């Protein structure tokens, strides 16, 4: 039972609240205004994750690994 009580405190709700709605809304706004505001929101999200450290939604310690960056680049190039 104590695991269930501690579980909400381990999640990054603020990072989730910054990332997910803005990603969905920016897809809609991109059609109308050309994606304005996406860069600012991305910057806020990156700063928040950096301040959170290893408790963030996307860990910078994982992104520093070369094989993770190569895999992400492969996915971007393959999808385009």
C-alpha positions in Angstrom: 0.0 0.0 0.0 2.9 2.4 0.6 4.0 2.0 -3.0 0.6 3.3 -4.2 0.9 6.3 -1.9 4.4 7.2 -3.1 3.6 6.6 -6.8 2.0 10.0 -7.6 5.1 11.8 -6.1 7.4 10.0 -8.4 5.7 11.2 -11.5 6.5 14.4 -13.3 3.1 16.0 -13.6 4.3 19.4 -14.5 6.5 18.1 -17.3 3.6 16.1 -18.6 1.3 19.1 -18.3 3.8 21.2 -20.4 4.6 18.6 -23.0 1.4 16.7 -23.9 -1.3 19.4 -24.3 1.1 21.7 -26.1 2.1 19.0 -28.5 -1.5 18.3 -29.3 -2.6 21.9 -29.5 0.5 22.9 -31.6 -0.5 20.4 -34.2 -3.8 22.2 -34.6 -2.2 25.7 -34.5 0.4 24.7 -36.9 -2.3 24.4 -39.6 -3.5 27.9 -38.9 -0.6 30.1 -37.8 2.5 28.2 -38.8 3.4 26.7 -35.4 4.0 29.9 -33.5 4.8 29.3 -29.8 6.1 25.8 -30.2 9.7 26.9 -29.8 9.0 28.8 -26.6 7.1 25.9 -25.1 9.9 23.5 -26.1 12.4 25.7 -24.4 10.2 25.9 -21.2 10.0 22.1 -21.3 13.7 21.6 -21.7 14.5 24.0 -18.9 11.9 22.2 -16.6 13.4 18.8 -17.4 16.9 20.1 -16.8 15.9 21.5 -13.4 14.2 18.2 -12.5 17.3 16.2 -13.1 17.0 12.4 -13.0 13.3 12.7 -12.0 12.3 14.3 -15.2 10.1 12.8 -17.9 13.0 12.8 -20.5 16.4 12.2 -18.8 19.3 14.2 -20.1 21.7 11.4 -18.9 20.0 9.1 -21.4 20.1 11.7 -24.2 23.9 12.1 -23.7 24.4 8.5 -24.9 25.6 8.2 -28.5 23.4 5.2 -29.4 20.3 7.0 -28.1 21.0 10.1 -30.3 21.8 7.9 -33.3 18.6 5.9 -32.8 16.6 9.2 -32.6 18.3 10.5 -35.7 17.5 7.3 -37.5 13.9 7.5 -36.6 13.7 11.1 -37.8 15.3 10.4 -41.1 13.3 7.2 -41.6 10.0 8.9 -40.9 10.7 11.8 -43.3 
